[in-house]
Amino acid sequence: MMKNSAGAITGVKILLIERQAVIEESLVKISADNGSYLTAVRTAEEGLRLVKKNRYDVIISEFDLPGINGLDFFTLDPVRRCSCAKVLIAGYGDVDPVSRARAVGIGALLEKPFPLTSLIDTLKRLLEEKKP
């Protein structure tokens, strides 16, 4: 069932920047079932190093990160120039991301907690929008 619901993310390269393993574990399962490629790191600084060296179809970042927060990560030049789909995950009550997300090129904002199907649907929609 998961395979069919996530079929639109087959072959997609995803960078996940998330402190907690729960979302990572779910995306690892989806990626394995669908032939997608997931790279997960815990800080924006690690994510920035990867964005400078690799091409991603999707970047998903948590807002509340140690050091550079997820919203500021998306404003960094190499990340801002990336033509990939961008998703910010914010905790309940994180008001700043909501008001600034669109202005920095974030295609979707998900508020924790959210069902995994919401993330999959969001990825499908953003990837569809990115198609030429």
N, C-alpha and C positions, 0 to 999 in steps of 0.2 A: 504494500500500500504506500509506504513512504517513497518507494522508487517511482511510482507513477506520479505522485504529487509533486515531486521535485525534478521531473524529467527535463524541464526547461533549463536546468543548471548543469546539464551534462557537459563535460569538457571545460567548464569554467574555472579560471584561476582566481581563488579567493584569498585575500589577506584578512585575517581576523586579529584585532588588537583588543584583548579582553583580559581582565584580571582574574576572573573566575572561570573554572573549567566547565561549568554546566553548558554554556552555549557552545564552547569548543567541542565538547563530547558529542553534542547533537549534530553539529556540522561535520564532524569527522565521520559519523555514521552516514549522513546524507551523501557526503562526498564519495565515500567508499562504495555506496550503492549505485552511484550515478557517474562514476568516472571523472569527477571533478577533482581539482587540486587545491587543497587547503594548506595554508601556512598560518600558524598561530604564534603570536608573540604576546608578551605581557605589558610592554610599554610603547608609547608613541615613538620614543627614540629608536627602539629596535625596528618598529614599523617604517620609520623614515629611511633607515639604512637599506631596508629591503626594497622600498619603492624606488630608491635611486638606482638599484641594480637590476630590478625585475619589472616585468609588465604584468599587471593584474586586471582582470575584468571587473572585479568587485573588491572594494575595501569596506570593511565593517569595523567600526571602532566604538568602544565604550566611551562615554563622556568622562566619567570619573576615573582617571588614570593617574598613577604617580608621575610627578614631573610635568611634562606637557599634557594638558587635558585633551580629550578627543576632539573637541570643537576647534581648539587652536591647532591641533595636528592637521586638520583639513585646510587650514589657511596657509600652511607652509608651502613654499613655491613648488617643489617637486610633486607634492600631493595635489595641490590646486590645479596644476597643469595636466594631471592624469585625466584621460578621457573616460575613465572607468566609472561604474556605478558606485555611489557612495552612500553608506548607511551609518547613522549615528544612533547608538543605543544609550538612552538616558534613564536614570532612576526616577522614581516617582518624586515629583517636586523640584526637579532640576529645571528651573524656569529659563535660565540663560540660553541653553541650547535651542529651545523652541523659537525664541525671538531671532536668533542669528543663523540658524541652520541653512535656510534657503539662500541667504546672502553669501554664504561661502561655498555654494555649489553642492550641498548635501541633498541628495534626491529623496531621502526618506529618513524619518525620525521614528524610532520605536521606543516606547516607554516600557521599562521593566515593571512587573513581569509581563511577558507576552507569550502567547502560544507559538510553538514552532511553526505552525502553519502560517502564521502572520509573517514570519521571517521569509519563509519559502515564497509566499505570494508576493511579498515586497521585492524579493530578488528577481522573480519572473517578470514583474512589471517593469522594473528598472532596466533589466537586460533587453526586454522588448523595445523599450523607448530608445535604447542605444543602438539598435540595429539600423543600418543605413537604409 
